[in-house]
Amino acid sequence: MIRLLSVRLLQAILVMVAVTAIAFIMFRFVGDPVASMVREGATQAEKDALRAALGLDRSIPVQFVHFVGQVLTGNLGTSFRYQQPVTDLLLNRLPATLELVVVATVLSLAIGIPLGVLSALKPHALLSRLTQSATLVGISMPTFVTGLLLILVFAVNLRWLPSSGRGDLVDLGLWQTGFLTLSGLKSLILPSITLALFQLTLIMRLVRSEMIDVLSSDYIRFAFARGLPKSYIYSKLALRNALMPVVTVTGLQIGQLIAFAIVTETVFQWPGMGLLFTNAVGYPDIPVLSAYLLFVGFLFVFINMIVDILYTFIDPRLRTK
C-alpha cells in the first residue's frame, strides 16, 4: 500500500511539472494581452510601459522561472482583465462549478448504475431495449444542442425553469451555495442534466457490459448451484466486481466534467470556472488561462490517486502488491 502511494505520488509530481511547462508555453501564443488592455490610440511608449509592468518584456526563460516560482508559492499571478489575483477569481468561481459537477455525477450514478444492472439482468425486455436506444442518442447528441433543447422546452415554452444564472445564493463564509434556496435549486436542474447526460449513458452501458461478463463467469454459476439468494449474488458478487471499471471511469469523468463544463456553463451562463475560462480566451487573459489549466491538471492527478486507493478497497488482492 505504501509502495503504491509512493509510486503514484512520484508520477503525480512528474505530471504536474509537465503540465506547468505546457501551461506556460501554450498560452504565450494565444495573442497579445497588451493590445487588449491599452486604451485606443495609445502610443508605443505606453504599450512598452504596460508590457514591462506585466513582465512580458523579459526573455522566455526568465518568464518561465518567474512563473514556476509563483506557482510554487501559490501565487498564480494577477488577471490582466479583472486586475485581481487569479487565485481569488478561481476560488470565487469554484463553488458554482463543483456544485454543478457534484449534482451531475450523483445523477449519472444514481440513474446509470440501476439502469445498467436492469438491462444486464433482462437484456431482451422492452425497457432494456428502449434504454439502449436512448443511450445512443445521449452519446451522439452534442452538449450544447442538449442544453439549447432543454432551454427551449423547459425555460421558453413551459417556463418551469430559468434559462441562465445561478439563482439566489446563501453566503456560508468561504462558500456561496444555491442548494439552500428554491431559485438556486431550480437554476441547477437544467445545466446539471445537460452535463450528466453523457456520463450517465457511458456508465449505464459500461455497467451493463461488465455485469453480463461477470454473470457468465464460473464463480457466479457456482453461487447459483449452491442455492445462494439471487439478491446476494447480484448485489454482493456480480455488481461489486462489475464496479471496478465504473470507479475508474467515474473518477476520470469527474475531472473531465470540471474541465469540459465550459460548454454547459457558457450555454446556461453559469458563473463557474468554465465561463471564466471562456471569457479569458477572448481577452486574452493569460494568467487565468494558465491557472485554469494547472488547476484542471491537478484535479486529474488527484482524482487518479483517489481512484487507485479506492481500488484497494474494492479489490483486496491489490493490497498485497
Kinemage of the C-alpha trace (Angstrom):
@kinemage 1
@onewidth
@group {chain A} dominant
@subgroup {mainchain}
@vectorlist {calphas} color= white
{ca met a 1} P 0.000 0.000 0.000
{ca ile a 2} L 2.797 2.426 0.950
{ca arg a 3} L 4.782 1.465 -2.150
{ca leu a 4} L 1.736 2.060 -4.344
{ca leu a 5} L 1.145 5.505 -2.855
{ca ser a 6} L 4.835 6.422 -3.224
{ca val a 7} L 4.880 5.488 -6.900
{ca arg a 8} L 1.652 7.351 -7.583
{ca leu a 9} L 2.923 10.437 -5.747
{ca leu a 10} L 6.125 10.474 -7.816
{ca gln a 11} L 4.122 10.104 -11.015
{ca ala a 12} L 1.828 12.935 -9.917
{ca ile a 13} L 4.785 15.263 -9.352
{ca leu a 14} L 6.237 14.498 -12.782
{ca val a 15} L 2.869 15.058 -14.450
{ca met a 16} L 2.387 18.400 -12.717
{ca val a 17} L 5.864 19.532 -13.810
{ca ala a 18} L 4.910 18.723 -17.411
{ca val a 19} L 1.538 20.466 -17.067
{ca thr a 20} L 3.238 23.568 -15.670
{ca ala a 21} L 5.558 23.745 -18.664
{ca ile a 22} L 2.671 23.236 -21.092
{ca ala a 23} L 0.551 25.873 -19.347
{ca phe a 24} L 3.373 28.393 -19.646
{ca ile a 25} L 4.236 27.677 -23.284
{ca met a 26} L 0.759 27.192 -24.712
{ca phe a 27} L -0.813 30.456 -23.627
{ca arg a 28} L 2.132 32.628 -24.585
{ca phe a 29} L 0.947 32.356 -28.191
{ca val a 30} L -2.809 32.996 -27.916
{ca gly a 31} L -2.493 36.712 -28.533
{ca asp a 32} L -1.026 39.921 -27.230
{ca pro a 33} L -2.763 40.984 -23.984
{ca val a 34} L -1.259 44.478 -24.234
{ca ala a 35} L -3.305 45.157 -27.372
{ca ser a 36} L -6.489 44.392 -25.417
{ca met a 37} L -5.570 46.335 -22.297
{ca val a 38} L -4.316 49.666 -23.630
{ca arg a 39} L -6.668 52.492 -24.497
{ca glu a 40} L -7.493 53.267 -28.091
{ca gly a 41} L -4.829 55.439 -29.680
{ca ala a 42} L -2.180 54.600 -27.087
{ca thr a 43} L 1.373 55.471 -28.002
{ca gln a 44} L 4.139 52.920 -28.390
{ca ala a 45} L 5.742 54.224 -25.204
{ca glu a 46} L 2.558 53.486 -23.244
{ca lys a 47} L 2.402 49.990 -24.722
{ca asp a 48} L 6.034 49.346 -23.833
{ca ala a 49} L 5.463 50.588 -20.283
{ca leu a 50} L 2.488 48.264 -19.833
{ca arg a 51} L 4.414 45.356 -21.307
{ca ala a 52} L 7.241 45.997 -18.837
{ca ala a 53} L 4.764 46.225 -15.930
{ca leu a 54} L 3.325 42.814 -16.878
{ca gly a 55} L 6.796 41.310 -17.196
{ca leu a 56} L 6.267 40.472 -20.860
{ca asp a 57} L 9.426 42.298 -21.915
{ca arg a 58} L 11.613 39.648 -20.278
{ca ser a 59} L 13.044 36.663 -22.117
{ca ile a 60} L 11.008 33.459 -22.244
{ca pro a 61} L 13.334 31.515 -19.864
{ca val a 62} L 13.198 34.320 -17.289
{ca gln a 63} L 9.400 34.461 -17.566
{ca phe a 64} L 9.193 30.672 -17.102
{ca val a 65} L 11.384 30.717 -13.967
{ca his a 66} L 9.271 33.533 -12.555
{ca phe a 67} L 6.103 31.607 -13.422
{ca val a 68} L 7.299 28.417 -11.698
{ca gly a 69} L 8.296 30.419 -8.632
{ca gln a 70} L 4.816 31.932 -8.437
{ca val a 71} L 3.156 28.525 -8.779
{ca leu a 72} L 5.286 27.002 -6.017
{ca thr a 73} L 4.284 29.808 -3.656
{ca gly a 74} L 0.602 29.540 -4.566
{ca asn a 75} L 0.645 32.859 -6.413
{ca leu a 76} L -0.926 32.343 -9.840
{ca gly a 77} L -0.497 35.953 -10.878
{ca thr a 78} L -2.906 38.814 -11.491
{ca ser a 79} L -5.644 38.746 -14.084
{ca phe a 80} L -4.985 41.099 -16.991
{ca arg a 81} L -8.716 41.717 -17.433
{ca tyr a 82} L -10.062 41.923 -13.894
{ca gln a 83} L -6.892 43.213 -12.191
{ca gln a 84} L -7.478 40.761 -9.349
{ca pro a 85} L -5.408 37.829 -8.074
{ca val a 86} L -6.158 34.789 -10.232
{ca thr a 87} L -6.357 32.589 -7.137
{ca asp a 88} L -9.214 34.711 -5.774
{ca leu a 89} L -11.044 34.564 -9.123
{ca leu a 90} L -10.799 30.774 -9.268
{ca leu a 91} L -11.879 30.341 -5.649
{ca asn a 92} L -14.883 32.614 -6.212
{ca arg a 93} L -15.968 30.582 -9.240
{ca leu a 94} L -15.068 27.156 -7.835
{ca pro a 95} L -18.252 26.608 -5.744
{ca ala a 96} L -20.503 27.054 -8.775
{ca thr a 97} L -18.551 24.546 -10.877
{ca leu a 98} L -18.190 21.991 -8.078
{ca glu a 99} L -21.905 22.102 -7.236
{ca leu a 100} L -22.762 21.573 -10.893
{ca val a 101} L -20.307 18.673 -11.225
{ca val a 102} L -21.378 17.016 -7.956
{ca val a 103} L -25.061 17.066 -8.908
{ca ala a 104} L -24.277 15.819 -12.425
{ca thr a 105} L -22.150 12.961 -11.051
{ca val a 106} L -24.767 11.921 -8.487
{ca leu a 107} L -27.455 11.914 -11.178
{ca ser a 108} L -25.355 9.847 -13.553
{ca leu a 109} L -24.513 7.254 -10.886
{ca ala a 110} L -27.974 7.110 -9.314
{ca ile a 111} L -29.623 6.546 -12.695
{ca gly a 112} L -26.869 4.907 -14.741
{ca ile a 113} L -25.965 2.023 -12.388
{ca pro a 114} L -29.546 0.748 -11.784
{ca leu a 115} L -30.386 1.019 -15.491
{ca gly a 116} L -27.178 -0.798 -16.394
{ca val a 117} L -27.918 -3.611 -13.950
{ca leu a 118} L -31.530 -3.875 -15.155
{ca ser a 119} L -30.538 -4.018 -18.812
{ca ala a 120} L -27.962 -6.718 -17.995
{ca leu a 121} L -30.361 -8.893 -15.993
{ca lys a 122} L -33.166 -8.547 -18.542
{ca pro a 123} L -31.404 -7.737 -21.836
{ca his a 124} L -34.402 -8.628 -24.003
{ca ala a 125} L -37.046 -6.698 -22.054
{ca leu a 126} L -38.749 -3.735 -23.686
{ca leu a 127} L -37.411 -1.295 -21.095
{ca ser a 128} L -33.856 -2.521 -21.700
{ca arg a 129} L -34.181 -2.059 -25.448
{ca leu a 130} L -35.621 1.438 -25.039
{ca thr a 131} L -32.859 2.322 -22.617
{ca gln a 132} L -30.175 1.133 -25.025
{ca ser a 133} L -31.693 3.202 -27.809
{ca ala a 134} L -31.819 6.249 -25.555
{ca thr a 135} L -28.134 5.859 -24.661
{ca leu a 136} L -27.178 6.079 -28.319
{ca val a 137} L -28.987 9.397 -28.538
{ca gly a 138} L -27.348 10.607 -25.325
{ca ile a 139} L -23.849 9.767 -26.519
{ca ser a 140} L -24.371 11.190 -30.014
{ca met a 141} L -26.027 14.473 -29.017
{ca pro a 142} L -23.590 17.399 -28.601
{ca thr a 143} L -23.743 19.060 -25.192
{ca phe a 144} L -24.671 22.493 -26.490
{ca val a 145} L -27.546 21.037 -28.540
{ca thr a 146} L -28.900 19.233 -25.469
{ca gly a 147} L -28.651 22.402 -23.417
{ca leu a 148} L -30.401 24.542 -26.012
{ca leu a 149} L -33.208 21.987 -26.402
{ca leu a 150} L -33.748 21.878 -22.635
{ca ile a 151} L -33.840 25.678 -22.513
{ca leu a 152} L -36.324 25.793 -25.394
{ca val a 153} L -38.678 23.264 -23.803
{ca phe a 154} L -38.499 23.949 -20.072
{ca ala a 155} L -37.486 27.625 -19.949
{ca val a 156} L -39.012 29.200 -23.061
{ca asn a 157} L -42.120 27.131 -23.805
{ca leu a 158} L -43.148 25.712 -20.417
{ca arg a 159} L -41.461 28.435 -18.304
{ca trp a 160} L -40.881 25.988 -15.479
{ca leu a 161} L -37.175 26.614 -15.003
{ca pro a 162} L -34.768 29.535 -15.510
{ca ser a 163} L -32.614 29.540 -18.617
{ca ser a 164} L -29.476 31.085 -17.131
{ca gly a 165} L -27.783 32.209 -13.960
{ca arg a 166} L -27.375 30.562 -10.600
{ca gly a 167} L -30.383 31.898 -8.717
{ca asp a 168} L -30.352 33.226 -5.161
{ca leu a 169} L -27.318 32.256 -3.099
{ca val a 170} L -26.664 31.795 0.592
{ca asp a 171} L -23.283 33.001 1.841
{ca leu a 172} L -21.676 30.440 4.169
{ca gly a 173} L -18.435 32.352 4.538
{ca leu a 174} L -15.935 30.657 2.238
{ca trp a 175} L -18.719 29.134 0.144
{ca gln a 176} L -21.742 30.596 -1.612
{ca thr a 177} L -24.311 27.933 -2.381
{ca gly a 178} L -27.618 27.740 -4.184
{ca phe a 179} L -28.559 24.443 -2.529
{ca leu a 180} L -30.411 26.279 0.240
{ca thr a 181} L -32.735 28.378 -1.939
{ca leu a 182} L -35.565 27.366 -4.244
{ca ser a 183} L -34.358 29.524 -7.134
{ca gly a 184} L -30.854 28.113 -6.712
{ca leu a 185} L -32.111 24.543 -6.930
{ca lys a 186} L -34.300 25.326 -9.935
{ca ser a 187} L -31.386 27.021 -11.701
{ca leu a 188} L -29.257 23.927 -11.132
{ca ile a 189} L -31.615 21.430 -12.783
{ca leu a 190} L -31.128 22.129 -16.492
{ca pro a 191} L -27.322 22.558 -16.539
{ca ser a 192} L -26.774 19.523 -14.302
{ca ile a 193} L -28.943 17.322 -16.537
{ca thr a 194} L -27.093 18.604 -19.592
{ca leu a 195} L -23.723 17.873 -18.022
{ca ala a 196} L -24.791 14.477 -16.634
{ca leu a 197} L -26.350 13.061 -19.795
{ca phe a 198} L -23.166 11.862 -21.497
{ca gln a 199} L -21.688 10.418 -18.298
{ca leu a 200} L -24.992 8.732 -17.455
{ca thr a 201} L -25.150 6.909 -20.771
{ca leu a 202} L -21.497 5.920 -20.541
{ca ile a 203} L -21.880 4.499 -17.029
{ca met a 204} L -25.062 2.636 -17.927
{ca arg a 205} L -23.520 0.942 -20.950
{ca leu a 206} L -20.363 0.119 -19.009
{ca val a 207} L -22.272 -1.415 -16.077
{ca arg a 208} L -24.400 -3.442 -18.483
{ca ser a 209} L -21.357 -4.795 -20.323
{ca glu a 210} L -19.462 -5.637 -17.134
{ca met a 211} L -22.479 -7.254 -15.474
{ca ile a 212} L -23.069 -9.507 -18.497
{ca asp a 213} L -19.429 -10.632 -18.411
{ca val a 214} L -19.480 -11.235 -14.654
{ca leu a 215} L -22.770 -13.136 -14.725
{ca ser a 216} L -21.319 -15.567 -17.270
{ca ser a 217} L -18.282 -16.371 -15.108
{ca asp a 218} L -17.762 -19.699 -13.333
{ca tyr a 219} L -17.955 -18.425 -9.755
{ca ile a 220} L -21.400 -16.920 -10.411
{ca arg a 221} L -22.599 -20.256 -11.804
{ca phe a 222} L -21.188 -21.962 -8.717
{ca ala a 223} L -23.007 -19.486 -6.474
{ca phe a 224} L -26.302 -20.287 -8.205
{ca ala a 225} L -25.556 -24.016 -7.924
{ca arg a 226} L -25.070 -23.647 -4.173
{ca gly a 227} L -28.506 -22.057 -3.926
{ca leu a 228} L -27.369 -18.638 -2.721
{ca pro a 229} L -30.065 -15.941 -2.862
{ca lys a 230} L -30.232 -14.065 -6.138
{ca ser a 231} L -30.173 -10.718 -4.352
{ca tyr a 232} L -26.878 -11.658 -2.704
{ca ile a 233} L -25.366 -12.926 -5.972
{ca tyr a 234} L -26.381 -9.875 -7.965
{ca ser a 235} L -25.500 -7.211 -5.378
{ca lys a 236} L -22.544 -8.669 -3.471
{ca leu a 237} L -20.822 -10.870 -6.030
{ca ala a 238} L -21.671 -9.638 -9.501
{ca leu a 239} L -22.179 -5.893 -9.056
{ca arg a 240} L -19.167 -5.432 -6.783
{ca asn a 241} L -16.833 -6.915 -9.378
{ca ala a 242} L -18.545 -5.032 -12.181
{ca leu a 243} L -17.935 -1.715 -10.406
{ca met a 244} L -14.140 -1.821 -10.842
{ca pro a 245} L -14.113 -0.143 -14.275
{ca val a 246} L -17.006 2.090 -13.204
{ca val a 247} L -14.838 3.538 -10.430
{ca thr a 248} L -12.115 4.323 -12.957
{ca val a 249} L -14.463 5.881 -15.477
{ca thr a 250} L -16.339 7.890 -12.848
{ca gly a 251} L -13.124 9.250 -11.392
{ca leu a 252} L -11.829 10.305 -14.780
{ca gln a 253} L -15.216 11.663 -15.785
{ca ile a 254} L -15.347 13.922 -12.717
{ca gly a 255} L -12.144 15.532 -13.883
{ca gln a 256} L -13.492 15.780 -17.413
{ca leu a 257} L -16.754 17.274 -16.189
{ca ile a 258} L -14.831 20.025 -14.425
{ca ala a 259} L -12.534 20.551 -17.392
{ca phe a 260} L -15.212 20.434 -20.056
{ca ala a 261} L -18.056 22.124 -18.208
{ca ile a 262} L -17.049 25.093 -20.344
{ca val a 263} L -19.757 24.448 -22.933
{ca thr a 264} L -22.518 23.875 -20.381
{ca glu a 265} L -21.572 26.922 -18.334
{ca thr a 266} L -21.448 29.055 -21.488
{ca val a 267} L -24.843 27.881 -22.718
{ca phe a 268} L -26.525 28.482 -19.351
{ca gln a 269} L -24.294 31.447 -18.372
{ca trp a 270} L -23.431 29.518 -15.231
{ca pro a 271} L -20.901 31.643 -13.289
{ca gly a 272} L -18.282 28.948 -12.822
{ca met a 273} L -14.680 28.417 -13.811
{ca gly a 274} L -15.641 27.271 -17.307
{ca leu a 275} L -17.321 30.572 -18.096
{ca leu a 276} L -14.336 32.398 -16.620
{ca phe a 277} L -12.061 30.443 -18.966
{ca thr a 278} L -14.266 31.224 -21.983
{ca asn a 279} L -14.145 34.935 -21.237
{ca ala a 280} L -10.377 34.744 -20.700
{ca val a 281} L -9.796 33.198 -24.142
{ca gly a 282} L -11.268 36.169 -25.972
{ca tyr a 283} L -9.330 38.778 -23.994
{ca pro a 284} L -6.698 37.032 -23.848
{ca asp a 285} L -6.155 36.767 -20.093
{ca ile a 286} L -3.007 34.620 -19.967
{ca pro a 287} L -2.721 34.248 -16.147
{ca val a 288} L -6.312 32.969 -15.937
{ca leu a 289} L -5.793 30.553 -18.841
{ca ser a 290} L -2.590 29.152 -17.345
{ca ala a 291} L -4.069 28.865 -13.854
{ca tyr a 292} L -7.151 27.064 -15.168
{ca leu a 293} L -5.015 24.504 -16.985
{ca leu a 294} L -2.897 23.965 -13.874
{ca phe a 295} L -5.993 23.551 -11.707
{ca val a 296} L -7.561 21.021 -14.070
{ca gly a 297} L -4.293 19.112 -14.329
{ca phe a 298} L -4.019 18.957 -10.554
{ca leu a 299} L -7.599 17.677 -10.309
{ca phe a 300} L -6.946 14.883 -12.793
{ca val a 301} L -3.805 13.827 -10.928
{ca phe a 302} L -5.527 13.975 -7.538
{ca ile a 303} L -8.601 12.082 -8.728
{ca asn a 304} L -6.454 9.361 -10.296
{ca met a 305} L -4.696 8.882 -6.957
{ca ile a 306} L -8.039 8.596 -5.173
{ca val a 307} L -9.205 6.036 -7.741
{ca asp a 308} L -6.060 3.951 -7.198
{ca ile a 309} L -6.674 3.995 -3.452
{ca leu a 310} L -10.317 3.004 -3.914
{ca tyr a 311} L -9.168 0.024 -5.969
{ca thr a 312} L -7.519 -1.439 -2.885
{ca phe a 313} L -10.838 -1.353 -1.006
{ca ile a 314} L -12.872 -2.794 -3.879
{ca asp a 315} L -10.347 -5.499 -4.790
{ca pro a 316} L -8.460 -6.803 -1.686
{ca arg a 317} L -5.944 -8.617 -3.934
{ca leu a 318} L -4.312 -5.274 -4.716
{ca arg a 319} L -3.427 -4.634 -1.070
{ca thr a 320} L -0.663 -7.231 -1.178
{ca lys a 321} L 1.054 -5.732 -4.224
